[in-house]
Amino acid sequence: MRTLLLACILTAVPAYAAAEETNCSAFGAGNHLPELVDKRLAAGTKLLCNRGYAVLASSVSHGPLWAAEHLWSDDVELAQSLKRTGRFYVDTRFAGSSDLLDYYNSIYDRGHMAPSGDQPTELAQAETYALTNIVPQTASLNEGIWARVERRVRDIAEKEGDLYVVTGPAFHVKPIEKLGHDHVYVPSSTWKAVYSPGKGRAGAYVCRNAQQHPHCSQVTIATLIRNTGIDPFPAVSDQIKKQAWRLPSP
């Protein structure tokens, strides 16, 4: 029975795994997707486009380096009316993906980078459950303050009209903890950068991936770039990146 269960875990791939890959750059501010300033991060990466987000997957970390979304207020309202359903699955478009067995009996949650709660259709929501959009998060973070960060960002999108959002992991603890037989990197923190094109302002949440009492801080985009090696908004001016936008507290 255990062998049969593990076989099902490894092979379960929903029919919606292959998404349309069109106009991927539209998920980036100014039609520019996030840029890897630290070129060492580029090894073994692949850009994957989905209905509601774009993601850069890494065969080194066996997960996403960033996930980019363009949230519109109308879509956010539609997303709130949808019942959240989904099934995690291996992304067959990327050979370096983790699989469900990596998380089997793990202490970590499968944490979305592009949240399912942002998506206005069932198909777009379902695609956020691809493991190329997932990192190991503690339950304390994923089900607590991180969920509140996601809700705050949706609130901002409704008020601003539209919002560009980029989410990703950071790996600052050495040695990096690894999970499962694929040695999936466990992030020391996860971050969410937001940019309002209408108001010309940007900022980022950075949340520690701690087992107990995780907390979030806010940083400028310039600080985020220095600390992660990833520029979430390469088309945005340096002046905006250096200015602090006081985001709502989660």
MIVEXPA-5880 format. One record per residue: residue number from 0; chain; z negated, x, y of N, C-alpha, C in turn. Coordinates in steps of 0.05 Angstrom, whole numbers, plus 32768, in hexadecimal, padded with zeros to 4 digits. Example, Ala and Ser with C-alpha at 12.3 -4.5 7.8 and 13.67 -1.06 7.14 Angstrom:
REM MIVEXPA-5880
[rec 0; "A"; [7F64; 8108; 7F8E]; [7F64; 80F6; 7FA6]; [7F64; 8108; 7FBE]];
[rec 1; "A"; [7F72; 8101; 7FD3]; [7F71; 8111; 7FEB]; [7F63; 8102; 8001]];
//
This chain:
REM MIVEXPA-5880
[rec 0; "A"; [8000; 8010; 7FE8]; [8000; 8000; 8000]; [8000; 8011; 8019]];
[rec 1; "A"; [7FEF; 8027; 8019]; [7FEE; 8039; 8030]; [800A; 8046; 8035]];
[rec 2; "A"; [8017; 804E; 801F]; [8031; 805B; 8022]; [8045; 8047; 802E]];
[rec 3; "A"; [8044; 802E; 8025]; [8056; 801A; 8030]; [8051; 8015; 804E]];
[rec 4; "A"; [8037; 8014; 8055]; [8030; 8010; 8071]; [803A; 8027; 8083]];
[rec 5; "A"; [8037; 8040; 807A]; [8040; 8056; 808A]; [805F; 8056; 808C]];
[rec 6; "A"; [806C; 804E; 8077]; [808A; 804D; 8078]; [8093; 8038; 808D]];
[rec 7; "A"; [8084; 8022; 808E]; [808B; 800E; 80A2]; [8086; 8018; 80BE]];
[rec 8; "A"; [8070; 8026; 80C2]; [806A; 8031; 80DC]; [8080; 8044; 80E5]];
[rec 9; "A"; [808A; 8055; 80D3]; [809D; 8069; 80DA]; [80B9; 805E; 80E0]];
[rec 10; "A"; [80C0; 8047; 80D3]; [80DB; 803E; 80D4]; [80DF; 8025; 80E6]];
[rec 11; "A"; [80C9; 801A; 80F0]; [80CC; 8002; 8100]; [80DA; 8008; 811B]];
[rec 12; "A"; [80F3; 7FFE; 811D]; [8103; 8002; 8136]; [810E; 7FE7; 813E]];
[rec 13; "A"; [8105; 7FDA; 8154]; [810F; 7FC0; 815C]; [812C; 7FC2; 8163]];
[rec 14; "A"; [8139; 7FAA; 8163]; [8156; 7FA9; 8169]; [815C; 7FB0; 8185]];
[rec 15; "A"; [8148; 7FAE; 8198]; [814E; 7FB3; 81B4]; [814B; 7FD1; 81BB]];
[rec 16; "A"; [8149; 7FE2; 81A7]; [8144; 7FFF; 81AD]; [815B; 800C; 81BC]];
[rec 17; "A"; [8173; 8002; 81B8]; [818A; 800E; 81C6]; [8190; 7FFE; 81E0]];
[rec 18; "A"; [8187; 8009; 81F6]; [818B; 7FFB; 8210]; [81A5; 8002; 821D]];
[rec 19; "A"; [81AE; 7FF2; 8230]; [81C5; 7FF8; 8240]; [81BE; 800F; 8252]];
[rec 20; "A"; [81CF; 8024; 8253]; [81CA; 803B; 8264]; [81DE; 803A; 827B]];
[rec 21; "A"; [81D8; 802B; 8290]; [81EA; 8028; 82A7]; [81DA; 802B; 82C1]];
[rec 22; "A"; [81E5; 8038; 82D4]; [81DA; 803B; 82EF]; [81BD; 8045; 82EE]];
[rec 23; "A"; [81B9; 8059; 82DF]; [819D; 8064; 82DB]; [8192; 806E; 82F5]];
[rec 24; "A"; [81A2; 8079; 8307]; [8198; 8085; 831F]; [818C; 8070; 8332]];
[rec 25; "A"; [8192; 8056; 832E]; [8187; 8042; 833F]; [8168; 803F; 833D]];
[rec 26; "A"; [815D; 804B; 8328]; [8140; 804A; 8326]; [8132; 805F; 8338]];
[rec 27; "A"; [8142; 8070; 8344]; [8137; 8085; 8355]; [813B; 807F; 8373]];
[rec 28; "A"; [8128; 8087; 8383]; [812B; 8082; 83A0]; [8144; 8091; 83AA]];
[rec 29; "A"; [8154; 8083; 83BA]; [816D; 808F; 83C4]; [8180; 8096; 83AE]];
[rec 30; "A"; [817E; 8088; 8398]; [818F; 808D; 8380]; [818C; 80A9; 8375]];
[rec 31; "A"; [8174; 80B5; 8379]; [816E; 80CF; 836D]; [8156; 80CD; 835B]];
[rec 32; "A"; [815A; 80D2; 8342]; [8144; 80D1; 832F]; [8132; 80E9; 8333]];
[rec 33; "A"; [8119; 80E8; 8328]; [8107; 80FE; 832C]; [8113; 8119; 8323]];
[rec 34; "A"; [8109; 812E; 832F]; [8114; 8149; 832B]; [80FE; 815B; 8320]];
[rec 35; "A"; [8105; 816B; 830C]; [80F2; 817F; 8301]; [80F3; 8198; 8312]];
[rec 36; "A"; [80DF; 819B; 8323]; [80DD; 81B2; 8334]; [80D6; 81CB; 8324]];
[rec 37; "A"; [80C5; 81C7; 8310]; [80BE; 81DC; 82FD]; [80D3; 81DA; 82E6]];
[rec 38; "A"; [80E7; 81EC; 82E7]; [80FD; 81EA; 82D5]; [80F5; 81EF; 82B7]];
[rec 39; "A"; [80DE; 81FA; 82B3]; [80D5; 81FE; 8297]; [80D0; 81E3; 8289]];
[rec 40; "A"; [80CC; 81CE; 8298]; [80C7; 81B4; 828D]; [80E1; 81A8; 8281]];
[rec 41; "A"; [80F8; 81B3; 8288]; [8112; 81A7; 8281]; [8119; 81AC; 8264]];
[rec 42; "A"; [810B; 81BF; 8256]; [8113; 81C5; 823A]; [8110; 81AD; 8228]];
[rec 43; "A"; [8125; 81A7; 821A]; [8124; 8191; 8206]; [8121; 8175; 8211]];
[rec 44; "A"; [812B; 8171; 822A]; [8129; 8156; 8236]; [8142; 8146; 8234]];
[rec 45; "A"; [813F; 812C; 8236]; [8156; 811A; 8235]; [8150; 8102; 8247]];
[rec 46; "A"; [8163; 80FA; 8258]; [8160; 80E3; 8269]; [8168; 80CA; 825A]];
[rec 47; "A"; [8157; 80B6; 825A]; [815C; 809D; 824D]; [815A; 8086; 8261]];
[rec 48; "A"; [816E; 8075; 8261]; [816F; 805F; 8274]; [816A; 8044; 8266]];
[rec 49; "A"; [815A; 8033; 8272]; [8153; 801A; 8266]; [8158; 8004; 827B]];
[rec 50; "A"; [8153; 7FEB; 8273]; [8158; 7FD5; 8285]; [8146; 7FD5; 829E]];
[rec 51; "A"; [812D; 7FDF; 829A]; [811A; 7FDE; 82B0]; [8110; 7FF8; 82BA]];
[rec 52; "A"; [8118; 800E; 82AE]; [810E; 8028; 82B6]; [811F; 803E; 82AA]];
[rec 53; "A"; [811D; 8056; 82B5]; [8129; 806E; 82AA]; [8112; 8081; 82A2]];
[rec 54; "A"; [8116; 8091; 828D]; [8101; 80A2; 8284]; [810D; 80BD; 827C]];
[rec 55; "A"; [80FF; 80D3; 8281]; [8107; 80ED; 8278]; [80F4; 80F4; 8261]];
[rec 56; "A"; [8100; 80F5; 8249]; [80F0; 80FB; 8231]; [80F1; 8118; 822A]];
[rec 57; "A"; [80DB; 8123; 821F]; [80D9; 813F; 8219]; [80D4; 8143; 81FB]];
[rec 58; "A"; [80E3; 8155; 81EE]; [80DE; 815B; 81D2]; [80C8; 8171; 81D0]];
[rec 59; "A"; [80BE; 817B; 81E6]; [80A7; 818D; 81E6]; [808D; 817D; 81E5]];
[rec 60; "A"; [808A; 816A; 81F8]; [8072; 815A; 81F9]; [8074; 8142; 81E6]];
[rec 61; "A"; [808D; 813B; 81DC]; [8092; 8124; 81CB]; [808B; 810A; 81D9]];
[rec 62; "A"; [8090; 8109; 81F3]; [808B; 80F1; 8203]; [809A; 80F4; 821D]];
[rec 63; "A"; [8094; 80E2; 8230]; [80A2; 80E2; 8249]; [8096; 80F7; 825C]];
[rec 64; "A"; [80A7; 8103; 826D]; [809D; 8114; 8283]; [809B; 8102; 829D]];
[rec 65; "A"; [80AD; 80EF; 829F]; [80AB; 80DB; 82B5]; [80B9; 80C2; 82AD]];
[rec 66; "A"; [80B1; 80AB; 82B9]; [80BF; 8092; 82B6]; [80C2; 8086; 82D2]];
[rec 67; "A"; [80DB; 807F; 82DA]; [80E1; 8076; 82F5]; [80E9; 8059; 82F5]];
[rec 68; "A"; [80DE; 804A; 8309]; [80E4; 802E; 830C]; [80EA; 8027; 8329]];
[rec 69; "A"; [80FA; 8012; 832D]; [80FE; 8007; 8348]; [80F4; 7FEA; 8346]];
[rec 70; "A"; [80DD; 7FE5; 8351]; [80D0; 7FCA; 8350]; [80D8; 7FBA; 8368]];
[rec 71; "A"; [80E1; 7FA1; 8363]; [80E7; 7F8E; 8378]; [80D2; 7F77; 8376]];
[rec 72; "A"; [80CB; 7F6C; 838D]; [80B6; 7F58; 838E]; [80BD; 7F40; 837D]];
[rec 73; "A"; [80D6; 7F37; 837D]; [80DE; 7F20; 836D]; [80DA; 7F25; 834F]];
[rec 74; "A"; [80E2; 7F3E; 8347]; [80DF; 7F45; 832B]; [80C2; 7F47; 8322]];
[rec 75; "A"; [80B1; 7F51; 8334]; [8095; 7F53; 832E]; [8089; 7F37; 832A]];
[rec 76; "A"; [8091; 7F24; 833A]; [8088; 7F09; 8337]; [8091; 7EFD; 831D]];
[rec 77; "A"; [80AA; 7F02; 8315]; [80B4; 7EF9; 82FB]; [80A5; 7F05; 82E4]];
[rec 78; "A"; [809E; 7F1F; 82E7]; [8090; 7F2D; 82D2]; [8074; 7F21; 82CD]];
[rec 79; "A"; [8068; 7F17; 82E2]; [804D; 7F0B; 82DF]; [804D; 7EF1; 82D0]];
[rec 80; "A"; [8065; 7EE4; 82CF]; [8067; 7ECB; 82C0]; [806D; 7ECF; 82A2]];
[rec 81; "A"; [8073; 7EE8; 829B]; [8079; 7EEE; 827F]; [8060; 7EF4; 826F]];
[rec 82; "A"; [805F; 7EE9; 8257]; [804A; 7EF1; 8244]; [8050; 7F0E; 823A]];
[rec 83; "A"; [803C; 7F1F; 823C]; [8041; 7F3B; 8234]; [8041; 7F3D; 8215]];
[rec 84; "A"; [8058; 7F44; 820B]; [805C; 7F48; 81EE]; [806D; 7F61; 81EB]];
[rec 85; "A"; [806A; 7F6E; 81D5]; [807A; 7F85; 81CF]; [8070; 7F93; 81B6]];
[rec 86; "A"; [8081; 7FA4; 81AC]; [807B; 7FB3; 8193]; [8084; 7FCF; 8197]];
[rec 87; "A"; [8072; 7FE2; 8194]; [8079; 7FFF; 8197]; [808D; 8007; 8182]];
[rec 88; "A"; [80A0; 8018; 818A]; [80B4; 8021; 8178]; [80BE; 803D; 817E]];
[rec 89; "A"; [80C9; 804A; 816A]; [80D5; 8064; 816E]; [80F0; 8061; 817C]];
[rec 90; "A"; [80F4; 8072; 8190]; [810D; 8071; 81A0]; [8122; 8082; 8191]];
[rec 91; "A"; [8134; 8075; 8183]; [8148; 8083; 8173]; [815D; 8091; 8183]];
[rec 92; "A"; [815D; 808E; 819E]; [8170; 809C; 81AF]; [8167; 80B9; 81B3]];
[rec 93; "A"; [814E; 80C0; 81AB]; [8143; 80DA; 81B2]; [8135; 80E6; 8199]];
[rec 94; "A"; [8140; 80FB; 818F]; [8136; 8107; 8176]; [811A; 8113; 817A]];
[rec 95; "A"; [8113; 811A; 8193]; [80F9; 8126; 8198]; [80E2; 8112; 819C]];
[rec 96; "A"; [80E7; 80F9; 8198]; [80D3; 80E4; 819D]; [80BC; 80E7; 8189]];
[rec 97; "A"; [80A4; 80DE; 8192]; [808E; 80DA; 8180]; [8094; 80C2; 816E]];
[rec 98; "A"; [8084; 80BE; 815A]; [8087; 80A5; 814A]; [806C; 8097; 8147]];
[rec 99; "A"; [806C; 8080; 813C]; [8054; 806F; 813B]; [803E; 807C; 812A]];
[rec 100; "A"; [8045; 808D; 8117]; [8031; 809A; 8106]; [8021; 80AD; 8116]];
[rec 101; "A"; [802B; 80B8; 812B]; [801C; 80CB; 813C]; [8003; 80BE; 8147]];
[rec 102; "A"; [8004; 80A4; 814C]; [7FEE; 8095; 8158]; [7FDD; 8087; 8143]];
[rec 103; "A"; [7FE4; 8089; 812A]; [7FD6; 807A; 8114]; [7FBA; 8086; 8112]];
[rec 104; "A"; [7FA6; 8074; 8113]; [7F8A; 807B; 8112]; [7F81; 808F; 8128]];
[rec 105; "A"; [7F90; 808F; 813E]; [7F89; 80A0; 8155]; [7F74; 8094; 8166]];
[rec 106; "A"; [7F65; 80A5; 8175]; [7F52; 809B; 8189]; [7F61; 8093; 81A3]];
[rec 107; "A"; [7F7B; 8099; 81A5]; [7F89; 8095; 81BE]; [7F9A; 807B; 81BD]];
[rec 108; "A"; [7F9B; 806E; 81D4]; [7FAE; 8057; 81D8]; [7FCA; 8062; 81DC]];
[rec 109; "A"; [7FDD; 8051; 81D7]; [7FF9; 8057; 81DF]; [7FFD; 804C; 81FB]];
[rec 110; "A"; [7FFD; 805F; 820E]; [7FFD; 8057; 822A]; [8018; 8057; 8236]];
[rec 111; "A"; [8020; 8040; 8241]; [803A; 803D; 824F]; [803B; 804E; 8268]];
[rec 112; "A"; [8052; 805A; 826E]; [8057; 8066; 8287]; [8064; 8051; 8299]];
[rec 113; "A"; [807C; 8047; 8292]; [8087; 802F; 82A0]; [807A; 8017; 8292]];
[rec 114; "A"; [8069; 8008; 82A1]; [805A; 7FF2; 8294]; [806B; 7FDA; 828C]];
[rec 115; "A"; [8063; 7FCE; 8275]; [8071; 7FB6; 826D]; [806D; 7FA0; 8282]];
[rec 116; "A"; [8056; 7FA0; 828F]; [8050; 7F8B; 82A2]; [8061; 7F8C; 82BB]];
[rec 117; "A"; [8071; 7FA1; 82BF]; [8083; 7FA2; 82D6]; [809D; 7F94; 82D1]];
[rec 118; "A"; [80A3; 7F8D; 82B8]; [80BE; 7F85; 82B1]; [80C2; 7F67; 82B2]];
[rec 119; "A"; [80D9; 7F5E; 82BE]; [80DD; 7F41; 82C2]; [80EA; 7F32; 82AC]];
[rec 120; "A"; [80F3; 7F40; 8297]; [8100; 7F33; 8280]; [80F3; 7F3D; 8266]];
[rec 121; "A"; [80F6; 7F2D; 8251]; [80EB; 7F34; 8237]; [80F8; 7F4E; 822C]];
[rec 122; "A"; [8112; 7F51; 8230]; [811F; 7F68; 8225]; [8116; 7F82; 8234]];
[rec 123; "A"; [8115; 7F80; 824F]; [810C; 7F97; 825E]; [80EF; 7F9E; 8257]];
[rec 124; "A"; [80DE; 7F89; 8254]; [80C2; 7F8E; 824C]; [80C1; 7F9C; 8230]];
[rec 125; "A"; [80D1; 7F92; 821E]; [80D1; 7F9D; 8202]; [80D8; 7FBA; 8202]];
[rec 126; "A"; [80EA; 7FC2; 8214]; [80F3; 7FDE; 8213]; [80DE; 7FF2; 821E]];
[rec 127; "A"; [80CA; 7FE8; 822C]; [80B4; 7FFA; 8235]; [80A3; 8003; 821D]];
[rec 128; "A"; [80A6; 7FF7; 8206]; [8096; 7FFE; 81EF]; [80A2; 8015; 81DE]];
[rec 129; "A"; [80B9; 8020; 81E8]; [80C5; 8037; 81DB]; [80B1; 804F; 81DE]];
[rec 130; "A"; [80AE; 805E; 81C9]; [809B; 8074; 81CA]; [80A3; 808B; 81DD]];
[rec 131; "A"; [80BC; 808A; 81E7]; [80C4; 809D; 81FB]; [80B8; 8095; 8217]];
[rec 132; "A"; [80AB; 807E; 8218]; [809E; 8075; 8231]; [807F; 8076; 822E]];
[rec 133; "A"; [8075; 8083; 8219]; [8059; 8081; 8211]; [804C; 809C; 8210]];
[rec 134; "A"; [8033; 809E; 821A]; [8023; 80B6; 8217]; [8008; 80AE; 820C]];
[rec 135; "A"; [7FFA; 80C1; 81FF]; [7FDF; 80BA; 81F6]; [7FCB; 80B8; 820D]];
[rec 136; "A"; [7FBF; 80A1; 8210]; [7FAB; 809C; 8224]; [7F91; 8093; 8217]];
[rec 137; "A"; [7F7A; 809B; 8223]; [7F61; 8090; 8219]; [7F60; 8072; 821E]];
[rec 138; "A"; [7F51; 8064; 820D]; [7F4E; 8047; 8211]; [7F40; 8042; 822C]];
[rec 139; "A"; [7F2D; 8054; 8233]; [7F1E; 8050; 824C]; [7F30; 8050; 8264]];
[rec 140; "A"; [7F44; 8062; 8263]; [7F57; 8064; 8279]; [7F6C; 804D; 8277]];
[rec 141; "A"; [7F79; 804B; 8260]; [7F90; 8039; 825D]; [7F88; 801C; 8262]];
[rec 142; "A"; [7F71; 8014; 8258]; [7F68; 7FF8; 825A]; [7F57; 7FF2; 8272]];
[rec 143; "A"; [7F51; 8007; 8282]; [7F3F; 8004; 8298]; [7F4D; 8009; 82B3]];
[rec 144; "A"; [7F47; 8020; 82BF]; [7F51; 8026; 82DA]; [7F6F; 8029; 82DB]];
[rec 145; "A"; [7F7C; 8033; 82C5]; [7F99; 8036; 82C5]; [7FA7; 801B; 82C7]];
[rec 146; "A"; [7F9C; 8007; 82B8]; [7FA7; 7FEC; 82B9]; [7FA4; 7FE1; 82D6]];
[rec 147; "A"; [7F8F; 7FE8; 82E3]; [7F8B; 7FDE; 82FF]; [7F9E; 7FEC; 8312]];
[rec 148; "A"; [7FA4; 8006; 830D]; [7FB8; 8014; 831D]; [7FD3; 8006; 831A]];
[rec 149; "A"; [7FDB; 7FFF; 8302]; [7FF4; 7FF1; 82FE]; [7FF5; 7FD7; 830D]];
[rec 150; "A"; [7FDF; 7FC8; 830D]; [7FDE; 7FAF; 831C]; [7FE0; 7FB3; 833A]];
[rec 151; "A"; [7FD2; 7FC7; 8344]; [7FD3; 7FCD; 8360]; [7FEF; 7FD4; 8369]];
[rec 152; "A"; [7FFE; 7FE3; 8359]; [8019; 7FEB; 8360]; [802B; 7FD2; 8361]];
[rec 153; "A"; [8027; 7FC0; 834E]; [8037; 7FA7; 834F]; [8030; 7F97; 8369]];
[rec 154; "A"; [8016; 7F97; 8371]; [800E; 7F89; 8389]; [801D; 7F96; 83A2]];
[rec 155; "A"; [801E; 7FB1; 83A2]; [802C; 7FBF; 83B8]; [8049; 7FB7; 83B8]];
[rec 156; "A"; [8056; 7FB6; 83A1]; [8072; 7FAF; 83A0]; [8077; 7F93; 83AB]];
[rec 157; "A"; [8065; 7F80; 83A5]; [8068; 7F65; 83AF]; [8066; 7F64; 83CE]];
[rec 158; "A"; [8054; 7F74; 83D9]; [8050; 7F75; 83F6]; [8066; 7F84; 8404]];
[rec 159; "A"; [8070; 7F9A; 83F8]; [8084; 7FAB; 8405]; [80A0; 7FA0; 8402]];
[rec 160; "A"; [80A5; 7F90; 83ED]; [80C0; 7F85; 83E8]; [80CD; 7F95; 83D1]];
[rec 161; "A"; [80CC; 7FAF; 83D3]; [80D5; 7FBF; 83BC]; [80C7; 7FDA; 83BD]];
[rec 162; "A"; [80C5; 7FE7; 83A6]; [80B5; 7FFF; 83A4]; [80C1; 8011; 838E]];
[rec 163; "A"; [80C4; 802A; 8393]; [80CC; 803D; 837E]; [80B2; 8049; 8372]];
[rec 164; "A"; [80B1; 8049; 8357]; [8099; 8052; 8349]; [80A1; 8066; 8333]];
[rec 165; "A"; [8093; 807D; 8332]; [8097; 8091; 831D]; [807C; 8097; 8311]];
[rec 166; "A"; [807B; 8097; 82F6]; [8062; 809A; 82E8]; [8066; 80B1; 82D3]];
[rec 167; "A"; [8051; 80C1; 82CF]; [8054; 80D6; 82BC]; [8039; 80E2; 82B4]];
[rec 168; "A"; [803A; 80F4; 82A0]; [8022; 8102; 8297]; [8020; 811E; 82A4]];
[rec 169; "A"; [8008; 8129; 82A4]; [8003; 8145; 82AC]; [7FF3; 8152; 8297]];
[rec 170; "A"; [7FF8; 816C; 8293]; [7FEB; 817B; 827D]; [7FDE; 8194; 8289]];
[rec 171; "A"; [7FC5; 8191; 8293]; [7FB8; 81A7; 82A0]; [7FA2; 81B4; 8290]];
[rec 172; "A"; [7F9A; 81A8; 827A]; [7F85; 81B3; 8269]; [7F92; 81C6; 8254]];
[rec 173; "A"; [7F88; 81DE; 8252]; [7F92; 81F1; 823F]; [7F7C; 81F8; 822A]];
[rec 174; "A"; [7F83; 81F9; 8210]; [7F9D; 81F1; 8205]; [7FA1; 81D3; 8206]];
[rec 175; "A"; [7FBA; 81CB; 8207]; [7FC0; 81AE; 8208]; [7FB9; 81A1; 81ED]];
[rec 176; "A"; [7FAA; 818C; 81EE]; [7FA4; 817D; 81D5]; [7FBE; 8170; 81CB]];
[rec 177; "A"; [7FC1; 816F; 81B0]; [7FD9; 8164; 81A4]; [7FD1; 814F; 8190]];
[rec 178; "A"; [7FE2; 813B; 818D]; [7FDC; 8124; 817C]; [7FF1; 8120; 8166]];
[rec 179; "A"; [7FE7; 811B; 814D]; [7FF9; 8113; 8138]; [800A; 8129; 812D]];
[rec 180; "A"; [801B; 8122; 8119]; [802B; 8136; 810B]; [8041; 8141; 811D]];
[rec 181; "A"; [8048; 8133; 8133]; [805D; 813D; 8145]; [8051; 814E; 815C]];
[rec 182; "A"; [8036; 8150; 815C]; [8028; 8160; 8170]; [802F; 8156; 818C]];
[rec 183; "A"; [802B; 813C; 8190]; [8030; 812F; 81AA]; [801B; 8139; 81BE]];
[rec 184; "A"; [8024; 8141; 81D5]; [8012; 814C; 81EA]; [8001; 8135; 81F5]];
[rec 185; "A"; [7FE7; 813A; 81F7]; [7FD4; 8128; 8203]; [7FD0; 8130; 8220]];
[rec 186; "A"; [7FD7; 811F; 8233]; [7FD5; 8128; 824F]; [7FB8; 8129; 8259]];
[rec 187; "A"; [7FB3; 813C; 826B]; [7F99; 813D; 8278]; [7F96; 8128; 828D]];
[rec 188; "A"; [7FAC; 811E; 8297]; [7FAC; 8108; 82AB]; [7FC7; 80FA; 82AA]];
[rec 189; "A"; [7FC8; 80E3; 82B5]; [7FE1; 80D5; 82BA]; [7FE3; 80CD; 82D8]];
[rec 190; "A"; [7FFB; 80CD; 82E2]; [7FFF; 80C8; 82FF]; [8014; 80B3; 8304]];
[rec 191; "A"; [8012; 80A6; 831B]; [8025; 8092; 8323]; [802B; 8095; 8340]];
[rec 192; "A"; [8044; 809C; 8347]; [804D; 80A1; 8362]; [805C; 8088; 836C]];
[rec 193; "A"; [8057; 8080; 8385]; [8064; 8069; 8390]; [8071; 8070; 83AB]];
[rec 194; "A"; [8088; 8064; 83B0]; [8096; 8068; 83CA]; [80A0; 804E; 83D4]];
[rec 195; "A"; [809A; 8047; 83ED]; [80A4; 802F; 83FA]; [80BA; 8037; 840C]];
[rec 196; "A"; [80D3; 8030; 8406]; [80EA; 8036; 8417]; [80E9; 8026; 8431]];
[rec 197; "A"; [80DD; 800E; 8431]; [80DC; 7FFE; 8449]; [80C8; 8009; 845D]];
[rec 198; "A"; [80B2; 8014; 8454]; [809D; 801E; 8466]; [809F; 803C; 8469]];
[rec 199; "A"; [80AF; 804A; 8458]; [80B2; 8066; 845A]; [8098; 8075; 8455]];
[rec 200; "A"; [808A; 806E; 8440]; [8071; 807B; 8438]; [806F; 807E; 841A]];
[rec 201; "A"; [805F; 8092; 8411]; [805D; 8097; 83F5]; [8042; 80A3; 83EF]];
[rec 202; "A"; [8039; 80A0; 83D6]; [8020; 80AB; 83CD]; [801E; 80A9; 83AF]];
[rec 203; "A"; [8009; 80B3; 83A4]; [8006; 80B4; 8386]; [7FEA; 80B1; 837D]];
[rec 204; "A"; [7FE6; 80A3; 8367]; [7FCD; 80A2; 8358]; [7FCE; 80B7; 8343]];
[rec 205; "A"; [7FB7; 80C5; 833E]; [7FB5; 80D8; 8328]; [7F9B; 80D1; 831A]];
[rec 206; "A"; [7F9D; 80CB; 8300]; [7F86; 80C1; 82F0]; [7F80; 80D3; 82D8]];
[rec 207; "A"; [7F67; 80DB; 82D6]; [7F5F; 80ED; 82C0]; [7F5F; 80DD; 82A6]];
[rec 208; "A"; [7F6A; 80EA; 8291]; [7F6C; 80DD; 8277]; [7F52; 80E4; 8267]];
[rec 209; "A"; [7F3C; 80DA; 8271]; [7F21; 80E0; 8266]; [7F18; 80CB; 8253]];
[rec 210; "A"; [7F08; 80D3; 823F]; [7EFD; 80C0; 822C]; [7EE7; 80AF; 8239]];
[rec 211; "A"; [7ED8; 80BB; 824B]; [7EC3; 80AC; 8259]; [7EC7; 80AE; 8277]];
[rec 212; "A"; [7EC3; 8098; 8284]; [7EC4; 8096; 82A1]; [7EDC; 80A3; 82AD]];
[rec 213; "A"; [7EF5; 809B; 82A5]; [7F0C; 80A6; 82B2]; [7F0D; 809C; 82CF]];
[rec 214; "A"; [7F18; 80AD; 82E1]; [7F19; 80A5; 82FD]; [7F34; 80AD; 8308]];
[rec 215; "A"; [7F3C; 80A1; 831E]; [7F55; 80A7; 832B]; [7F51; 80B1; 8347]];
[rec 216; "A"; [7F62; 80C3; 834F]; [7F63; 80CD; 836B]; [7F7E; 80C7; 8377]];
[rec 217; "A"; [7F81; 80CB; 8391]; [7F9A; 80C7; 839E]; [7FA3; 80E1; 83AB]];
[rec 218; "A"; [7FBD; 80E8; 83A8]; [7FC7; 8101; 83B4]; [7FE2; 80FB; 83C1]];
[rec 219; "A"; [7FEA; 810D; 83D2]; [8005; 810B; 83DE]; [801A; 8112; 83C9]];
[rec 220; "A"; [8032; 810B; 83CF]; [8048; 8112; 83BC]; [804C; 8130; 83BC]];
[rec 221; "A"; [8048; 813D; 83D2]; [804B; 815B; 83D3]; [8036; 8168; 83C0]];
[rec 222; "A"; [801E; 815E; 83C0]; [8009; 8168; 83AE]; [8010; 8162; 8391]];
[rec 223; "A"; [801A; 814B; 838C]; [8022; 8143; 8370]; [8038; 8156; 8366]];
[rec 224; "A"; [804B; 815D; 8377]; [8061; 816F; 836F]; [8056; 818A; 8368]];
[rec 225; "A"; [8044; 8194; 8379]; [8038; 81AF; 8373]; [8029; 81AF; 8359]];
[rec 226; "A"; [801B; 8199; 8353]; [800A; 8198; 833B]; [8018; 8192; 8321]];
[rec 227; "A"; [802F; 8184; 8323]; [803D; 817C; 830B]; [8058; 8189; 8306]];
[rec 228; "A"; [8064; 8195; 831B]; [807E; 81A0; 8319]; [8094; 818B; 8318]];
[rec 229; "A"; [808E; 8172; 8320]; [80A1; 815C; 8320]; [80A1; 814F; 833B]];
[rec 230; "A"; [80B9; 814D; 8347]; [80BD; 813F; 8360]; [80C6; 8122; 835A]];
[rec 231; "A"; [80B5; 810E; 835E]; [80BD; 80F3; 8356]; [80D2; 80E7; 8369]];
[rec 232; "A"; [80D3; 80F1; 8382]; [80E6; 80E6; 8395]; [80F5; 80FC; 83A4]];
[rec 233; "A"; [8108; 8109; 8397]; [8116; 811F; 83A4]; [8126; 8118; 83BD]];
[rec 234; "A"; [812D; 80FF; 83C0]; [813D; 80F6; 83D7]; [812B; 80EF; 83EF]];
[rec 235; "A"; [8111; 80EF; 83EB]; [80FF; 80E8; 8401]; [80F8; 8101; 8411]];
[rec 236; "A"; [80F4; 80FD; 842B]; [80EF; 8114; 843D]; [80D5; 8122; 8437]];
[rec 237; "A"; [80D4; 813C; 843D]; [80BC; 814C; 8439]; [80A5; 8141; 844A]];
[rec 238; "A"; [80AB; 8137; 8462]; [8097; 812C; 8474]; [8088; 8115; 8466]];
[rec 239; "A"; [8097; 8103; 845A]; [808A; 80EC; 844C]; [807A; 80F6; 8434]];
[rec 240; "A"; [8084; 810A; 8426]; [8076; 8115; 840F]; [805B; 8122; 8416]];
[rec 241; "A"; [8059; 812C; 842F]; [8041; 813A; 8437]; [802C; 8127; 8443]];
[rec 242; "A"; [8035; 810F; 844B]; [8023; 80FC; 8457]; [8014; 80EC; 8442]];
[rec 243; "A"; [7FFB; 80E6; 8447]; [7FEA; 80D7; 8435]; [7FED; 80B9; 843A]];
[rec 244; "A"; [7FF4; 80AA; 8425]; [7FF4; 808D; 8427]; [7FDB; 8083; 8418]];
[rec 245; "A"; [7FC9; 8076; 8426]; [7FB1; 806D; 8419]; [7FB7; 8054; 8409]];
[rec 246; "A"; [7FBA; 8058; 83EF]; [7FC1; 8042; 83DC]; [7FA9; 8031; 83D6]];
[rec 247; "A"; [7FAD; 8018; 83CD]; [7F96; 8008; 83C6]; [7F86; 8014; 83AF]];
[rec 248; "A"; [7F6C; 8013; 83B1]; [7F5B; 801E; 839B]; [7F5D; 800D; 8382]];
[rec 249; "A"; [7F5F; 801A; 836B]; [7F61; 800A; 8352]; [7F46; 7FFF; 8349]];
//
